[in-house]
Amino acid sequence: TIKRRELNLHSTTFCRHFTCRANNYSQKTESVSVLVPKWPEDDLGGFCAALVNGAIHVIGGAIGIKAQKSHYMLPLGAKEWQHAPDMGVARQCASCIVVDRDIYVIGGDDSLSNRCLASCEVFNTVTGEWRRNVPDMIEGRCHFALSRIGDAIFVFGGWNGENCLSTCERYNLEENQWSVIQPMKYERYGCSASTFRNQIFVVGGWGTGSTLKAVEMYDVVSNQWSSVADLKKGHSYCAIYSDGRETLLVAGGLCMDGPSDTMERFDAETGEWILLPQKMLHPINTLVNPQLMQ
């Protein structure tokens, strides 16, 4: 029931507003809210989304219980969505990440079996073509977090169709190879991840029957995890934004009492999270656009 609710939240909110907030949160908040044109598939949920080359890409997802191969694109400022080339494999609840001008779509659920997908597809936004030259992950999963440092993509947690996961993997872009890395302390799915000061922070998610406050930090060099101060509230499926050095922000998502409109900022000096007085414009899980932060 949790999974279905999350899909519905995703489908009914993303297509109405594309929201981001920036600047010094201890003093003031600036916000940009862009009204998104009417969504061509009202019942589509569980998709992944990326912003690259000035366009939002919405990929995969499910209509009802049927996973989709669909791919839609919306150039910022455009008045309607455009159909883009479909994926080769139908998948919902996958994760995606941008590397240069490529969108890597990884894992997910094909809705046909209890097994989650390990396969990967890459969309080149310049040529408009998909390729399948990335090997499968070691373990199939959906509802997981992604982040990138240098020549590597990192996969954290998720759901394998039967269990919540603490396992993690690393994909070497140059060697085109997956490897297992140190697992997290907590099993979690619906978590979020971002790179901050050359460490990867994994926050929130669902685990042990509730949303998690727990935050873990991964050191790429030592392949070790360390604990960070808990969030003030447990979040799953939240947006996370980092400028790399000064700002690490968590916003929205799902809490135990429903959709959240709260935001928290990590204070690197004290090592604590600060619950911000500002509220999001809409209590949703949000796609944060770093380009609008500049």
C-alpha positions in Angstrom: 0.0 0.0 0.0 2.9 2.3 0.6 4.3 1.8 -2.9 0.9 2.5 -4.5 0.5 5.7 -2.5 4.0 6.9 -3.5 3.2 6.4 -7.1 0.0 8.3 -6.9 1.8 11.2 -5.2 4.4 11.3 -7.8 1.9 11.3 -10.7 -0.4 14.0 -9.4 2.2 16.6 -8.3 5.2 16.7 -10.5 3.3 17.7 -13.6 1.8 20.8 -12.0 4.8 22.6 -10.6 8.5 22.5 -11.0 9.8 24.3 -7.9 13.2 25.1 -6.5 14.5 27.3 -3.7 17.9 28.9 -3.4 20.1 31.4 -1.5 21.1 31.7 2.1 18.3 30.0 4.1 19.4 31.4 7.4 18.5 34.9 6.1 16.1 34.7 3.2 14.6 32.4 0.6 14.1 33.0 -3.1 11.9 30.7 -5.0 11.0 30.0 -8.6 7.8 28.2 -9.6 7.3 27.3 -13.2 3.8 26.1 -14.2 4.2 22.9 -16.2 1.8 22.3 -19.2 -0.9 19.7 -18.9 0.5 16.3 -18.6 -0.3 13.9 -21.5 -0.7 10.9 -19.3 -2.8 11.7 -16.3 -2.4 8.3 -14.6 1.3 7.9 -15.1 3.3 7.5 -11.9 6.5 5.9 -10.6 8.6 7.6 -13.4 12.1 9.0 -13.1 12.9 12.5 -14.2 16.1 14.4 -15.2 16.9 17.9 -16.3 19.6 18.1 -19.0 20.3 20.6 -21.9 17.4 22.8 -20.8 14.7 20.2 -20.9 12.9 18.0 -18.4 12.9 14.3 -19.3 10.2 12.0 -17.8 11.0 8.4 -18.4 9.2 5.1 -17.7 6.7 4.7 -14.9 3.4 2.9 -14.7 -0.2 3.4 -15.7 -2.2 1.4 -13.3 -0.1 -1.6 -12.6 1.5 -1.8 -16.1 5.1 -0.6 -16.4 5.8 1.8 -19.4 8.6 2.3 -21.8 7.5 5.9 -22.4 9.7 9.0 -22.6 8.4 12.6 -22.6 10.4 15.7 -22.9 9.6 19.3 -21.9 12.0 22.1 -22.9 11.9 24.8 -20.2 9.5 27.5 -21.4 7.7 25.2 -23.9 3.9 25.0 -23.9 3.5 21.3 -24.4 5.2 18.0 -23.7 6.9 16.2 -26.6 7.2 12.5 -27.2 10.8 11.3 -27.2 12.2 7.9 -28.1 11.0 5.1 -25.8 13.2 2.9 -23.7 13.8 -0.7 -24.7 12.5 -2.1 -21.5 9.3 -1.1 -19.6 10.2 -0.1 -16.1 8.7 1.8 -13.1 10.3 3.1 -9.9 13.7 3.2 -11.6 16.3 5.8 -10.9 18.2 8.0 -13.3 21.2 10.3 -13.3 22.8 12.7 -15.8 26.4 12.2 -16.9 27.5 14.9 -19.3 24.7 14.8 -21.9 23.6 11.2 -21.2 20.8 10.0 -19.0 21.5 6.7 -17.3 18.3 4.9 -16.3 19.0 2.1 -13.9 17.0 -0.7 -12.4 13.3 -0.5 -11.6 10.4 -2.9 -11.7 8.8 -4.3 -14.8 5.5 -5.0 -13.0 5.5 -8.6 -14.5 7.1 -10.5 -11.7 8.3 -10.1 -8.1 11.9 -9.6 -9.3 13.3 -6.1 -9.8 15.4 -5.1 -12.8 19.1 -5.0 -12.8 19.4 -3.7 -16.4 20.5 -0.2 -17.5 19.8 2.0 -20.5 21.4 5.2 -21.5 19.8 8.0 -23.5 22.0 10.4 -25.5 20.3 13.8 -25.5 22.4 14.9 -28.5 21.7 12.0 -30.9 18.3 11.2 -29.4 19.2 7.5 -29.2 19.1 4.8 -26.5 22.0 2.3 -26.0 22.3 -0.8 -23.9 26.1 -1.0 -23.5 26.0 -0.8 -19.7 26.1 -4.2 -17.9 23.5 -5.2 -15.4 23.8 -4.3 -11.8 24.9 -7.1 -9.5 21.5 -7.0 -7.7 18.2 -6.0 -9.2 16.4 -3.2 -7.3 13.9 -0.4 -7.4 13.2 2.7 -5.2 16.9 3.3 -4.6 19.2 6.4 -4.5 21.8 7.4 -7.0 24.8 9.7 -6.8 28.0 10.3 -8.7 31.6 11.3 -7.9 34.1 11.5 -10.7 34.1 8.5 -13.0 31.7 6.5 -10.8 27.9 6.2 -10.3 26.9 4.9 -6.9 23.7 2.9 -6.0 22.3 2.9 -2.5 19.6 0.6 -0.9 16.2 0.1 -2.5 13.8 -2.8 -2.7 14.5 -6.1 -4.5 10.9 -7.3 -4.7 11.1 -9.1 -1.4 13.3 -7.1 1.0 14.4 -3.6 1.8 18.1 -3.3 1.0 21.2 -1.9 2.7 23.5 -3.2 -0.1 25.3 -0.7 -2.4 27.1 -0.8 -5.7 29.6 1.2 -7.7 29.6 1.6 -11.5 32.9 2.6 -13.0 32.2 4.6 -16.1 35.6 4.1 -17.7 35.8 0.4 -17.0 32.1 -0.2 -17.7 31.9 -2.5 -14.6 29.8 -2.8 -11.5 31.3 -3.8 -8.1 29.9 -4.2 -4.6 30.8 -1.6 -2.0 30.4 -1.5 1.8 26.7 -1.8 2.8 24.9 0.9 4.7 24.0 0.4 8.4 20.3 0.8 7.7 18.1 -1.0 5.2 16.2 1.7 3.3 14.2 2.3 0.1 12.8 5.6 -1.1 16.0 7.2 0.2 17.8 10.1 -1.4 21.6 10.8 -2.0 23.8 13.7 -2.9 27.5 14.5 -2.9 28.7 17.1 -0.4 32.3 18.0 0.3 33.5 14.9 -1.6 31.4 12.6 0.6 28.0 11.0 -0.3 25.1 11.7 2.1 22.3 9.2 2.0 19.2 10.5 3.8 15.8 9.2 4.9 13.8 6.5 3.2 11.5 3.8 4.4 12.8 1.1 6.8 11.6 -0.9 9.8 8.0 0.1 9.2 8.5 3.9 9.2 10.2 6.8 7.5 13.8 7.2 8.6 15.5 10.2 10.2 18.9 8.4 9.9 21.6 9.9 7.7 24.7 8.0 6.6 27.9 9.4 4.9 30.0 7.4 2.5 33.7 8.0 2.0 34.6 7.0 -1.5 38.3 6.7 -0.8 38.1 4.5 2.3 34.9 2.6 1.2 33.5 3.2 4.7 30.3 4.6 6.2 29.9 6.9 9.1 26.8 8.2 10.9 25.7 11.8 10.6 23.2 13.6 12.8 19.6 12.6 12.2 17.1 14.7 10.3 14.6 16.5 12.5 11.8 14.6 10.7 11.8 11.3 8.9 11.5 11.7 5.1 11.2 9.3 2.2 11.2 10.2 -1.5 12.4 13.7 -0.6 14.3 16.1 -2.9 18.0 16.6 -2.0 20.2 19.4 -3.3 23.8 20.1 -2.8 26.1 22.8 -4.4 29.0 20.6 -3.4 30.5 22.8 -0.7 28.2 25.2 1.1 24.6 24.0 0.9 23.0 20.6 1.5 19.2 20.7 1.6 16.5 18.2 2.0 12.9 19.0 1.1 9.5 17.5 0.8 8.7 13.9 0.2 6.6 11.6 2.5 6.6 11.6 6.3 4.6 9.3 8.5 1.8 11.9 8.7 1.6 12.3 4.9 3.2 14.6 2.2 5.7 17.0 3.7 6.2 20.7 2.9 9.2 21.1 5.3 12.9 21.7 4.4 16.0 21.0 6.4 19.5 22.4 5.8 22.7 20.7 7.0 25.0 22.9 9.0 28.5 21.7 8.2 30.0 23.6 11.1 27.9 22.0 13.8 27.2 18.8 12.0 23.4 19.2 12.8 20.3 19.6 10.6 18.3 22.8 10.9 14.5 22.7 10.3 13.9 25.8 8.2 11.0 28.2 9.0 10.2 28.5 5.3 7.8 26.0 3.8 7.7 24.7 0.3 5.0 26.1 -2.0 3.5 22.6 -2.3 3.8 19.5 -0.1 5.4 17.3 -2.7 8.5 15.4 -3.7 10.3 17.9 -5.9 12.8 17.9 -8.7 15.5 20.4 -7.8 17.1 22.2 -10.6 20.7 23.3 -9.8 20.8 25.5 -12.9 18.1 27.6 -11.5 20.1 28.0 -8.3 22.7 30.1 -10.1 
